[in-house]
Structure formats: C-alpha cells, structure tokens
C-alpha cells in the first residue's frame, strides 16, 4: 500500500502542476481580475474599477460588489511588483493552506502518509479543487475564505487566543460574510473561559477586530454609494441565466429545489458522438452548473459519525454547517462555471475538522482507498473539460 500511496501522491502533484497554469486559458473561461484591479485602485486612492462582469454602476463609475479583504492582502505584494496579481496570490494561498492543513492533521497523531492523504482529500477530493485551480475573482475570494477558516479552526484546536480568533473571523467577514457562521463554536470556546480573571480582556480583544472591521465595511459602502447598508450584492450586473434567478428573490424558497438538485442530486454528463447515444472518449464529464457533493466528496461522509457526539462543541459545529447550508440553499445562484457546488466551501473546513475527529489514529485500508479513488476520479473528471475543448 505504501507504493500505491506514493504513486498516487506523485500523480496528485503532477496534476496540480499541469492543471494550474492553463486551466483558465485552455477552457476559455476568461481571467477576471476584479480584486487585482481593486487593489491597484486602492493604491491610487480610488475605489472604482473598469466595467466588467458583476460590477455595479453608480454615478458613472463601476464598483466590485464583493468584500475588499482579498484586495487588501494583494497591496503589500503590489508595492514590490506591479505585475503581482490574484493568480500569484492564489498559488501562495494554496501553499499556505497545505501548511495549515498539515498542522491541523498533525494534532490527531496521524502517520505522515495519512496526513498527506487527508490533505489530498481536502484539496482534490472536494469542491475546493475547483477553487485552487481557477484564479478568477469569485474562486480566489473563496480560497481566501477557506484558508482563513482552516487557520481559525487550527487556532481553536490549539491556543484559542482571543485576539487571533477575532482577527481571523473579522477577515472572513471582510471576504465572504456567508462563511461567518463559524462564529457560533468560536463564541462557545470563548465563553468557556468565563471564570478566568482575564475574561473581560479576552472578550474585548475578540470583539475589537470584529467591531473595527464592520465599521470599515460600512464606511466603505458609504464612500462608494452614500449608504452604509448598500453593498450592491443584489444590484450588480450579472450575466447568463442569473438575472432571472435573482428576479425570483435573492433569498427565496423558490430556489430550494434547484439548489438541492445541483448540490446533491446531479450526476455526470455523458460524452457522445453525433448520434447522441454512443459514448466516446472521455465518456463522461461534469456540468458546469455542478455535480453532486456525494459524487465528488464521498470521503467527507465520515463526518456524519460525529452526529451522535455528546460534546457540545461538535453539536455547535454542526449547527454552524446547517445554518450555512440553509442560507446557501435559499440563495438565488447555485454557482456557475464550477466544479461541484463551490459555495459549500463556506463550511467545508468545518466538515473537514469533523472528519478528522471521526477517524481512528491510523486510516484504514478502506478509508485510504476512498480518498485515492475519489481524488483520481475528480482529477479525471476535471480534465475532461480540457479534452472536450481541445
């Protein structure tokens, strides 16, 4: 099994090297650089960017509607190199994410080969794969969120420093507020220290970065749109089928059947010849609207073993996941041009932690095989888009 795992991990590395540089160009998805442009604008004392997909026009200028933190972290790098953009940061974040995942798995005393497999499961055996391989703005922002959440979970599992927890949570809010449900278990761990003499100090250190960030975001809205509560999320220019979906409501039960289908039920698509029924190579592919989470992330079903846990923190993690998923299922967009339901990345770090808590100290042969087969299946499925477009 050692040789099989070694060959598998080598294939994973080669796949990453091959897929990352050419994904956007080969698939002709376009490379959207809203955050890079916004970082350049910040450096020149402006907030607007060039008109493009998903921007919002106000008084003759165009603005990017998403939260600004992914642009802010580009600024220090741009001071040294004007050509540094979000594709470069995507690579840096992926390396940093691997380091954080390794530290997190090490807490659970896994053998090094199992740790590498578990890291592979997160990166290639889940919708996260579609994020690390596409540096366009929407995916880049989600990768920032995933990295911050893994860092936050690592802090919870180790030192639980109030200020660090507050800063990381504030950065998540300033990137993707929909992922902020992780605040539920964080507050629990914070209040477990209620009887400590420095509890009030810890509470202030936790709340200060949150309050400061919310103030800055409201001020950011006011400077752009003269309204602290308007952020253009529901008014930006969107293409494709999305305007119709949004016309039914940004959040609505009307979206529930569609999202349930694209999140959990949709299977692979057949690749056929002109007859429409005879399969030809690569035989199957995926819909860019999504593919069932159960097909591309089966290993994460192990998390359900923790549902019977009596530990309150486990239950709070599940509450955070359920609330997050409920919000996503009511949202007007299931995601588009994606590998699997990418919005689930908002809670996948939490799900990953629950998987780690459910596993034995050493992975079984069945668990190792599930990870390997799942990752290889996803890599094959992802590459079918290259094959078909060539």
C-alpha positions, 0 to 999 in steps of 0.5 A: 500500500505504501507504493500505491500511496506514493504513486498516487501522491506523485500523480496528485502533484503532477496534476496540480502542476499541469492543471494550474497554469492553463486551466483558465486559458485552455477552457476559455473561461476568461481571467477576471481580475476584479480584486487585482484591479481593486487593489491597484485602485486602492493604491491610487486612492480610488475605489472604482474599477473598469466595467466588467462582469458583476460590477455595479454602476453608480454615478458613472463609475463601476464598483466590485460588489464583493468584500475588499479583504482579498484586495487588501492582502494583494497591496503589500505584494503590489508595492514590490511588483506591479505585475503581482496579481490574484493568480500569484496570490492564489498559488501562495494561498494554496501553499499556505493552506497545505501548511495549515492543513498539515498542522491541523492533521498533525494534532490527531497523531496521524502517520505522515502518509495519512496526513498527506492523504487527508490533505489530498482529500481536502484539496482534490477530493472536494469542491475546493479543487475547483477553487485552487485551480481557477484564479478568477475573482469569485474562486480566489475570494473563496480560497481566501475564505477557506484558508482563513477558516482552516487557520481559525479552526487550527487556532481553536484546536490549539491556543484559542487566543482571543485576539487571533480568533477575532482577527481571523473571523473579522477577515472572513467577514471582510471576504465572504460574510456567508462563511461567518457562521463559524462564529457560533463554536468560536463564541462557545470556546470563548465563553468557556473561559468565563471564570478566568480573571482575564475574561473581560480582556479576552472578550474585548480583544475578540470583539475589537477586530470584529467591531473595527472591521464592520465599521470599515465595511460600512464606511466603505459602502458609504464612500462608494454609494452614500449608504452604509447598508448598500453593498450592491450584492443584489444590484450588480450586473450579472450575466447568463441565466442569473438575472432571472434567478435573482428576479425570483428573490435573492433569498427565496424558497423558490430556489430550494429545489434547484439548489438541492438538485445541483448540490446533491442530486446531479450526476455526470454528463455523458460524452457522445458522438453525433448520434447522441447515444454512443459514448466516446472518449472521455465518456463522461464529464461534469456540468458546469452548473455542478455535480453532486457533493456525494459524487465528488466528496464521498470521503467527507461522509465520515463526518456524519459519525460525529452526529451522535457526539455528546460534546457540545462543541461538535453539536455547535459545529454542526449547527454552524454547517446547517445554518450555512447550508440553509442560507446557501440553499435559499440563495438565488445562484447555485454557482456557475462555471464550477466544479461541484457546488463551490459555495459549500466551501463556506463550511467545508473546513468545518466538515473537514475538522469533523472528519478528522475527529471521526477517524481512528489514529491510523486510516484504514485500508478502506478509508485510504482507498476512498480518498485515492479513488475519489481524488483520481476520479475528480482529477479525471473528471476535471480534465475532461473539460480540457479534452472536450475543448481541445 
